[in-house]
Amino acid sequence: MVREPIAEYANQKISIEEYLAFERGSQQKHEYYQGEVFAMSGAGPRHNVIFSNLFISIGHLLKGKPCFPYGSDMRLHIPENTLFTYPDISIYCGGINDDLQEDNAVNPMVLIEILSPSTRDYDRGGKFKLYREIPALKEYVLVDTESILVEVFRINSSGHWELEEYKKVDDVLSLPSLSLSVTLKEIYMGTKLLKV
């Protein structure tokens, strides 16, 4: 995906306050980073099935715990690098609100992105680099939509990110920071990737 600033702001930088005012009046979601605004692409049918499966499973498993999952309407702000974005699923434990405005969230413990061909490289590279500056982040999950593959980056006791891959239908995605696990069969149920 080529990340080009949206046409209205292609040749100028805008402030965070201008971005937030623009975004609140927009029908489409936009990312903001260091003065530039980027249009976000929509999701396809398989993406939506995977999102629903994961969101329902995680929501059920978190019942009664102090953590709560949010979908892609929850705008994440990373004050450390100015990024505003909308992760597919973000999980917060404790308070979530940003000092800037109540409709911005900060410090998720877990972020989940469901990959599409247009966002795959950005989600794995540039976006993950920006996500790593979130002080509370413990796990970053990437779910492929073209094959059965879930990648989880976890921060270890030395402060380094380690990758674990899940590639089989019978594998169980483990999220130790939340003390929960979900089978890949649950994640991919209802997609053509899962032959059942």
PyRosetta script that sets phi, psi and omega in degrees:
from pyrosetta import init, pose_from_sequence

init()
pose = pose_from_sequence("MVREPIAEYANQKISIEEYLAFERGSQQKHEYYQGEVFAMSGAGPRHNVIFSNLFISIGHLLKGKPCFPYGSDMRLHIPENTLFTYPDISIYCGGINDDLQEDNAVNPMVLIEILSPSTRDYDRGGKFKLYREIPALKEYVLVDTESILVEVFRINSSGHWELEEYKKVDDVLSLPSLSLSVTLKEIYMGTKLLKV")
pose.set_psi(1, 130.0)
pose.set_omega(1, 174.5)
pose.set_phi(2, -89.5)
pose.set_psi(2, 118.6)
pose.set_omega(2, -178.4)
pose.set_phi(3, -89.5)
pose.set_psi(3, 97.8)
pose.set_omega(3, 178.6)
pose.set_phi(4, -104.0)
pose.set_psi(4, 137.4)
pose.set_omega(4, 175.4)
pose.set_phi(5, -60.0)
pose.set_psi(5, 148.6)
pose.set_omega(5, -179.9)
pose.set_phi(6, -64.5)
pose.set_psi(6, 151.7)
pose.set_omega(6, -170.5)
pose.set_phi(7, -55.8)
pose.set_psi(7, -39.5)
pose.set_omega(7, -176.9)
pose.set_phi(8, -59.2)
pose.set_psi(8, -28.1)
pose.set_omega(8, -175.4)
pose.set_phi(9, -123.7)
pose.set_psi(9, 21.9)
pose.set_omega(9, -173.4)
pose.set_phi(10, -60.0)
pose.set_psi(10, -31.8)
pose.set_omega(10, -175.1)
pose.set_phi(11, -113.0)
pose.set_psi(11, 15.4)
pose.set_omega(11, -180.0)
pose.set_phi(12, -145.2)
pose.set_psi(12, 152.8)
pose.set_omega(12, 174.8)
pose.set_phi(13, -93.2)
pose.set_psi(13, 146.0)
pose.set_omega(13, 176.9)
pose.set_phi(14, -123.7)
pose.set_psi(14, 160.4)
pose.set_omega(14, 179.8)
pose.set_phi(15, -81.1)
pose.set_psi(15, 165.4)
pose.set_omega(15, 176.2)
pose.set_phi(16, -59.9)
pose.set_psi(16, -42.2)
pose.set_omega(16, -179.5)
pose.set_phi(17, -61.9)
pose.set_psi(17, -40.5)
pose.set_omega(17, 177.8)
pose.set_phi(18, -66.1)
pose.set_psi(18, -41.3)
pose.set_omega(18, 178.0)
pose.set_phi(19, -60.0)
pose.set_psi(19, -48.9)
pose.set_omega(19, -177.1)
pose.set_phi(20, -62.5)
pose.set_psi(20, -39.8)
pose.set_omega(20, 177.2)
pose.set_phi(21, -64.5)
pose.set_psi(21, -43.2)
pose.set_omega(21, 177.7)
pose.set_phi(22, -63.1)
pose.set_psi(22, -44.8)
pose.set_omega(22, -175.0)
pose.set_phi(23, -66.6)
pose.set_psi(23, -38.4)
pose.set_omega(23, -179.4)
pose.set_phi(24, -65.3)
pose.set_psi(24, -25.1)
pose.set_omega(24, 179.2)
pose.set_phi(25, -97.9)
pose.set_psi(25, 1.9)
pose.set_omega(25, -175.0)
pose.set_phi(26, -94.7)
pose.set_psi(26, 146.3)
pose.set_omega(26, 174.7)
pose.set_phi(27, -81.7)
pose.set_psi(27, -20.7)
pose.set_omega(27, -177.5)
pose.set_phi(28, -109.9)
pose.set_psi(28, 153.7)
pose.set_omega(28, 178.1)
pose.set_phi(29, -87.6)
pose.set_psi(29, 144.7)
pose.set_omega(29, 179.1)
pose.set_phi(30, -134.2)
pose.set_psi(30, 144.4)
pose.set_omega(30, 172.3)
pose.set_phi(31, -90.4)
pose.set_psi(31, 151.5)
pose.set_omega(31, 176.4)
pose.set_phi(32, -128.3)
pose.set_psi(32, 134.7)
pose.set_omega(32, 176.4)
pose.set_phi(33, -151.6)
pose.set_psi(33, 118.5)
pose.set_omega(33, 176.2)
pose.set_phi(34, 47.7)
pose.set_psi(34, 48.0)
pose.set_omega(34, 174.5)
pose.set_phi(35, 90.7)
pose.set_psi(35, -7.5)
pose.set_omega(35, -179.9)
pose.set_phi(36, -108.3)
pose.set_psi(36, 148.0)
pose.set_omega(36, -178.0)
pose.set_phi(37, -117.1)
pose.set_psi(37, 132.0)
pose.set_omega(37, -177.1)
pose.set_phi(38, -125.4)
pose.set_psi(38, 131.8)
pose.set_omega(38, 176.4)
pose.set_phi(39, -70.5)
pose.set_psi(39, 140.9)
pose.set_omega(39, 178.3)
pose.set_phi(40, -101.6)
pose.set_psi(40, 140.7)
pose.set_omega(40, -177.9)
pose.set_phi(41, -81.2)
pose.set_psi(41, 157.0)
pose.set_omega(41, 178.6)
pose.set_phi(42, -79.0)
pose.set_psi(42, 173.2)
pose.set_omega(42, -176.9)
pose.set_phi(43, -106.1)
pose.set_psi(43, 145.4)
pose.set_omega(43, 177.7)
pose.set_phi(44, -86.3)
pose.set_psi(44, 175.2)
pose.set_omega(44, -176.9)
pose.set_phi(45, -58.6)
pose.set_psi(45, -45.1)
pose.set_omega(45, -178.7)
pose.set_phi(46, -65.3)
pose.set_psi(46, -39.7)
pose.set_omega(46, 175.6)
pose.set_phi(47, -55.5)
pose.set_psi(47, -45.8)
pose.set_omega(47, -177.6)
pose.set_phi(48, -67.4)
pose.set_psi(48, -37.0)
pose.set_omega(48, 177.0)
pose.set_phi(49, -63.9)
pose.set_psi(49, -47.1)
pose.set_omega(49, 179.9)
pose.set_phi(50, -62.6)
pose.set_psi(50, -43.1)
pose.set_omega(50, 177.7)
pose.set_phi(51, -57.3)
pose.set_psi(51, -49.9)
pose.set_omega(51, -178.1)
pose.set_phi(52, -59.6)
pose.set_psi(52, -45.7)
pose.set_omega(52, 179.9)
pose.set_phi(53, -58.3)
pose.set_psi(53, -48.9)
pose.set_omega(53, -178.0)
pose.set_phi(54, -66.6)
pose.set_psi(54, -45.7)
pose.set_omega(54, -176.1)
pose.set_phi(55, -63.1)
pose.set_psi(55, -43.1)
pose.set_omega(55, 179.2)
pose.set_phi(56, -65.2)
pose.set_psi(56, -46.8)
pose.set_omega(56, -178.6)
pose.set_phi(57, -62.4)
pose.set_psi(57, -48.6)
pose.set_omega(57, -178.0)
pose.set_phi(58, -66.0)
pose.set_psi(58, -42.3)
pose.set_omega(58, 178.8)
pose.set_phi(59, -58.6)
pose.set_psi(59, -43.4)
pose.set_omega(59, 178.7)
pose.set_phi(60, -63.3)
pose.set_psi(60, -44.2)
pose.set_omega(60, -177.5)
pose.set_phi(61, -70.2)
pose.set_psi(61, -23.3)
pose.set_omega(61, -179.8)
pose.set_phi(62, -90.0)
pose.set_psi(62, -3.4)
pose.set_omega(62, -179.6)
pose.set_phi(63, -56.4)
pose.set_psi(63, 130.2)
pose.set_omega(63, 179.4)
pose.set_phi(64, 85.3)
pose.set_psi(64, -5.0)
pose.set_omega(64, 177.8)
pose.set_phi(65, -99.5)
pose.set_psi(65, 163.7)
pose.set_omega(65, -178.0)
pose.set_phi(66, -81.6)
pose.set_psi(66, 15.4)
pose.set_omega(66, -178.5)
pose.set_phi(67, -115.4)
pose.set_psi(67, 150.7)
pose.set_omega(67, -176.1)
pose.set_phi(68, -142.3)
pose.set_psi(68, 135.4)
pose.set_omega(68, 178.2)
pose.set_phi(69, -90.0)
pose.set_psi(69, 146.8)
pose.set_omega(69, 176.1)
pose.set_phi(70, -127.4)
pose.set_psi(70, 148.6)
pose.set_omega(70, 177.3)
pose.set_phi(71, -88.0)
pose.set_psi(71, -166.1)
pose.set_omega(71, -171.2)
pose.set_phi(72, -76.6)
pose.set_psi(72, 5.7)
pose.set_omega(72, 172.2)
pose.set_phi(73, -87.9)
pose.set_psi(73, -9.3)
pose.set_omega(73, 178.4)
pose.set_phi(74, -85.3)
pose.set_psi(74, 115.9)
pose.set_omega(74, -178.4)
pose.set_phi(75, -83.7)
pose.set_psi(75, 126.7)
pose.set_omega(75, 178.5)
pose.set_phi(76, -95.6)
pose.set_psi(76, 135.4)
pose.set_omega(76, 174.1)
pose.set_phi(77, -119.4)
pose.set_psi(77, 132.3)
pose.set_omega(77, 175.0)
pose.set_phi(78, -113.1)
pose.set_psi(78, 96.4)
pose.set_omega(78, -177.3)
pose.set_phi(79, -58.6)
pose.set_psi(79, -29.2)
pose.set_omega(79, -177.2)
pose.set_phi(80, -62.0)
pose.set_psi(80, -25.8)
pose.set_omega(80, -178.4)
pose.set_phi(81, -136.8)
pose.set_psi(81, 6.3)
pose.set_omega(81, 177.8)
pose.set_phi(82, 78.6)
pose.set_psi(82, -2.3)
pose.set_omega(82, -176.1)
pose.set_phi(83, -64.8)
pose.set_psi(83, 133.3)
pose.set_omega(83, 165.5)
pose.set_phi(84, -118.2)
pose.set_psi(84, 129.1)
pose.set_omega(84, -179.4)
pose.set_phi(85, -155.1)
pose.set_psi(85, 176.3)
pose.set_omega(85, -176.9)
pose.set_phi(86, -126.8)
pose.set_psi(86, 87.8)
pose.set_omega(86, 178.9)
pose.set_phi(87, -62.9)
pose.set_psi(87, 152.9)
pose.set_omega(87, 178.9)
pose.set_phi(88, -59.8)
pose.set_psi(88, -48.0)
pose.set_omega(88, 175.2)
pose.set_phi(89, -138.4)
pose.set_psi(89, 131.4)
pose.set_omega(89, 174.9)
pose.set_phi(90, -128.0)
pose.set_psi(90, 140.2)
pose.set_omega(90, -177.7)
pose.set_phi(91, -121.5)
pose.set_psi(91, 124.1)
pose.set_omega(91, -177.1)
pose.set_phi(92, -116.2)
pose.set_psi(92, 141.2)
pose.set_omega(92, 176.7)
pose.set_phi(93, -122.0)
pose.set_psi(93, 110.1)
pose.set_omega(93, -174.8)
pose.set_phi(94, 98.7)
pose.set_psi(94, -159.1)
pose.set_omega(94, -179.0)
pose.set_phi(95, -63.8)
pose.set_psi(95, 149.2)
pose.set_omega(95, -177.4)
pose.set_phi(96, -122.7)
pose.set_psi(96, -16.0)
pose.set_omega(96, -167.0)
pose.set_phi(97, -78.1)
pose.set_psi(97, 146.9)
pose.set_omega(97, 179.2)
pose.set_phi(98, -85.3)
pose.set_psi(98, 149.6)
pose.set_omega(98, 176.2)
pose.set_phi(99, -66.4)
pose.set_psi(99, -26.6)
pose.set_omega(99, -177.1)
pose.set_phi(100, -66.2)
pose.set_psi(100, -49.9)
pose.set_omega(100, -177.5)
pose.set_phi(101, -157.0)
pose.set_psi(101, 155.7)
pose.set_omega(101, -179.8)
pose.set_phi(102, -71.0)
pose.set_psi(102, -17.6)
pose.set_omega(102, -178.4)
pose.set_phi(103, -93.2)
pose.set_psi(103, 14.0)
pose.set_omega(103, 172.6)
pose.set_phi(104, -114.0)
pose.set_psi(104, 139.7)
pose.set_omega(104, 179.4)
pose.set_phi(105, -111.9)
pose.set_psi(105, 150.2)
pose.set_omega(105, 177.1)
pose.set_phi(106, -133.3)
pose.set_psi(106, 158.2)
pose.set_omega(106, 171.6)
pose.set_phi(107, 60.5)
pose.set_psi(107, 55.5)
pose.set_omega(107, 171.9)
pose.set_phi(108, -70.1)
pose.set_psi(108, 152.1)
pose.set_omega(108, 176.4)
pose.set_phi(109, -87.5)
pose.set_psi(109, -34.8)
pose.set_omega(109, -179.5)
pose.set_phi(110, -134.8)
pose.set_psi(110, 137.0)
pose.set_omega(110, 173.6)
pose.set_phi(111, -122.1)
pose.set_psi(111, 138.6)
pose.set_omega(111, 179.2)
pose.set_phi(112, -126.7)
pose.set_psi(112, 125.8)
pose.set_omega(112, 174.1)
pose.set_phi(113, -117.1)
pose.set_psi(113, 132.8)
pose.set_omega(113, 176.7)
pose.set_phi(114, -98.5)
pose.set_psi(114, 116.2)
pose.set_omega(114, -169.8)
pose.set_phi(115, -74.3)
pose.set_psi(115, 144.7)
pose.set_omega(115, 169.4)
pose.set_phi(116, -131.0)
pose.set_psi(116, 161.0)
pose.set_omega(116, -178.3)
pose.set_phi(117, -54.6)
pose.set_psi(117, -34.5)
pose.set_omega(117, -176.3)
pose.set_phi(118, -78.7)
pose.set_psi(118, -20.7)
pose.set_omega(118, -176.4)
pose.set_phi(119, -114.6)
pose.set_psi(119, -8.6)
pose.set_omega(119, -173.0)
pose.set_phi(120, -50.9)
pose.set_psi(120, -51.1)
pose.set_omega(120, -176.4)
pose.set_phi(121, -66.1)
pose.set_psi(121, -41.2)
pose.set_omega(121, 179.5)
pose.set_phi(122, -65.5)
pose.set_psi(122, -44.7)
pose.set_omega(122, -179.5)
pose.set_phi(123, -62.2)
pose.set_psi(123, -36.9)
pose.set_omega(123, -179.7)
pose.set_phi(124, -78.2)
pose.set_psi(124, -30.3)
pose.set_omega(124, -172.6)
pose.set_phi(125, -107.2)
pose.set_psi(125, -90.2)
pose.set_omega(125, -173.5)
pose.set_phi(126, -58.5)
pose.set_psi(126, -41.8)
pose.set_omega(126, -178.5)
pose.set_phi(127, -69.4)
pose.set_psi(127, -41.4)
pose.set_omega(127, 179.1)
pose.set_phi(128, -63.2)
pose.set_psi(128, -36.4)
pose.set_omega(128, 177.0)
pose.set_phi(129, -60.0)
pose.set_psi(129, -41.4)
pose.set_omega(129, 178.7)
pose.set_phi(130, -71.4)
pose.set_psi(130, -39.6)
pose.set_omega(130, 178.5)
pose.set_phi(131, -61.2)
pose.set_psi(131, -33.4)
pose.set_omega(131, -177.4)
pose.set_phi(132, -63.5)
pose.set_psi(132, -13.5)
pose.set_omega(132, 178.0)
pose.set_phi(133, -85.1)
pose.set_psi(133, -1.2)
pose.set_omega(133, 177.7)
pose.set_phi(134, -77.6)
pose.set_psi(134, 117.9)
pose.set_omega(134, -175.7)
pose.set_phi(135, -59.3)
pose.set_psi(135, -35.7)
pose.set_omega(135, -175.1)
pose.set_phi(136, -85.7)
pose.set_psi(136, -11.4)
pose.set_omega(136, -172.4)
pose.set_phi(137, -67.5)
pose.set_psi(137, 126.6)
pose.set_omega(137, 179.7)
pose.set_phi(138, -111.8)
pose.set_psi(138, -32.2)
pose.set_omega(138, -177.0)
pose.set_phi(139, -143.3)
pose.set_psi(139, 140.6)
pose.set_omega(139, 177.9)
pose.set_phi(140, -126.5)
pose.set_psi(140, 120.1)
pose.set_omega(140, -172.5)
pose.set_phi(141, -112.9)
pose.set_psi(141, 130.6)
pose.set_omega(141, 175.9)
pose.set_phi(142, -116.9)
pose.set_psi(142, 123.3)
pose.set_omega(142, -178.1)
pose.set_phi(143, -113.0)
pose.set_psi(143, 119.7)
pose.set_omega(143, -178.9)
pose.set_phi(144, -75.2)
pose.set_psi(144, 148.2)
pose.set_omega(144, 176.6)
pose.set_phi(145, -109.0)
pose.set_psi(145, -4.4)
pose.set_omega(145, -178.0)
pose.set_phi(146, -108.3)
pose.set_psi(146, -11.0)
pose.set_omega(146, 176.1)
pose.set_phi(147, -154.4)
pose.set_psi(147, 165.3)
pose.set_omega(147, 176.7)
pose.set_phi(148, -79.4)
pose.set_psi(148, 101.2)
pose.set_omega(148, -178.4)
pose.set_phi(149, -159.4)
pose.set_psi(149, 123.8)
pose.set_omega(149, 173.8)
pose.set_phi(150, -124.6)
pose.set_psi(150, 126.0)
pose.set_omega(150, 177.4)
pose.set_phi(151, -111.0)
pose.set_psi(151, 133.7)
pose.set_omega(151, 178.5)
pose.set_phi(152, -124.5)
pose.set_psi(152, 123.6)
pose.set_omega(152, 173.1)
pose.set_phi(153, -99.8)
pose.set_psi(153, 126.5)
pose.set_omega(153, 179.7)
pose.set_phi(154, -123.5)
pose.set_psi(154, 143.4)
pose.set_omega(154, 176.5)
pose.set_phi(155, -87.1)
pose.set_psi(155, 129.7)
pose.set_omega(155, -177.3)
pose.set_phi(156, -92.8)
pose.set_psi(156, -179.2)
pose.set_omega(156, -175.9)
pose.set_phi(157, -64.7)
pose.set_psi(157, -18.8)
pose.set_omega(157, 177.7)
pose.set_phi(158, -90.8)
pose.set_psi(158, 0.0)
pose.set_omega(158, 179.9)
pose.set_phi(159, 84.2)
pose.set_psi(159, 14.7)
pose.set_omega(159, 178.7)
pose.set_phi(160, -103.5)
pose.set_psi(160, 146.8)
pose.set_omega(160, 178.9)
pose.set_phi(161, -87.7)
pose.set_psi(161, 130.8)
pose.set_omega(161, 178.6)
pose.set_phi(162, -118.9)
pose.set_psi(162, 144.9)
pose.set_omega(162, -178.5)
pose.set_phi(163, -102.9)
pose.set_psi(163, 136.4)
pose.set_omega(163, 169.4)
pose.set_phi(164, -128.6)
pose.set_psi(164, 134.1)
pose.set_omega(164, -178.1)
pose.set_phi(165, -111.8)
pose.set_psi(165, 143.9)
pose.set_omega(165, 175.4)
pose.set_phi(166, -122.5)
pose.set_psi(166, 123.2)
pose.set_omega(166, -172.0)
pose.set_phi(167, -127.3)
pose.set_psi(167, -5.8)
pose.set_omega(167, -176.1)
pose.set_phi(168, -114.4)
pose.set_psi(168, 148.7)
pose.set_omega(168, -179.9)
pose.set_phi(169, -55.8)
pose.set_psi(169, -34.9)
pose.set_omega(169, -177.5)
pose.set_phi(170, -84.4)
pose.set_psi(170, -4.2)
pose.set_omega(170, 177.9)
pose.set_phi(171, -65.8)
pose.set_psi(171, 154.2)
pose.set_omega(171, 179.3)
pose.set_phi(172, -119.4)
pose.set_psi(172, 116.5)
pose.set_omega(172, 176.7)
pose.set_phi(173, -71.6)
pose.set_psi(173, 121.5)
pose.set_omega(173, -179.6)
pose.set_phi(174, -108.2)
pose.set_psi(174, 132.6)
pose.set_omega(174, 175.6)
pose.set_phi(175, -121.0)
pose.set_psi(175, 84.1)
pose.set_omega(175, -175.8)
pose.set_phi(176, -58.8)
pose.set_psi(176, -31.2)
pose.set_omega(176, -178.6)
pose.set_phi(177, -63.4)
pose.set_psi(177, -24.2)
pose.set_omega(177, 179.5)
pose.set_phi(178, -108.7)
pose.set_psi(178, -2.6)
pose.set_omega(178, -176.7)
pose.set_phi(179, 56.0)
pose.set_psi(179, 49.1)
pose.set_omega(179, 176.8)
pose.set_phi(180, -145.5)
pose.set_psi(180, 162.8)
pose.set_omega(180, 177.4)
pose.set_phi(181, -145.9)
pose.set_psi(181, 151.3)
pose.set_omega(181, -178.3)
pose.set_phi(182, -136.8)
pose.set_psi(182, 135.8)
pose.set_omega(182, 178.6)
pose.set_phi(183, -76.3)
pose.set_psi(183, 150.4)
pose.set_omega(183, 175.5)
pose.set_phi(184, -65.0)
pose.set_psi(184, -28.3)
pose.set_omega(184, 176.8)
pose.set_phi(185, -60.4)
pose.set_psi(185, -41.4)
pose.set_omega(185, 176.7)
pose.set_phi(186, -64.5)
pose.set_psi(186, -42.3)
pose.set_omega(186, -176.7)
pose.set_phi(187, -63.4)
pose.set_psi(187, -43.0)
pose.set_omega(187, -173.4)
pose.set_phi(188, -98.0)
pose.set_psi(188, 4.7)
pose.set_omega(188, 179.7)
pose.set_phi(189, -58.0)
pose.set_psi(189, 132.5)
pose.set_omega(189, 179.0)
pose.set_phi(190, 89.5)
pose.set_psi(190, 0.0)
pose.set_omega(190, 175.2)
pose.set_phi(191, -103.7)
pose.set_psi(191, 161.2)
pose.set_omega(191, 179.1)
pose.set_phi(192, -72.1)
pose.set_psi(192, -12.9)
pose.set_omega(192, 178.7)
pose.set_phi(193, -70.5)
pose.set_psi(193, -26.6)
pose.set_omega(193, -178.1)
pose.set_phi(194, -98.6)
pose.set_psi(194, 111.6)
pose.set_omega(194, -177.6)
pose.set_phi(195, -96.7)
pose.set_psi(195, 95.2)
pose.set_omega(195, 179.2)
pose.set_phi(196, -129.5)
pose.dump_pdb("model.pdb")
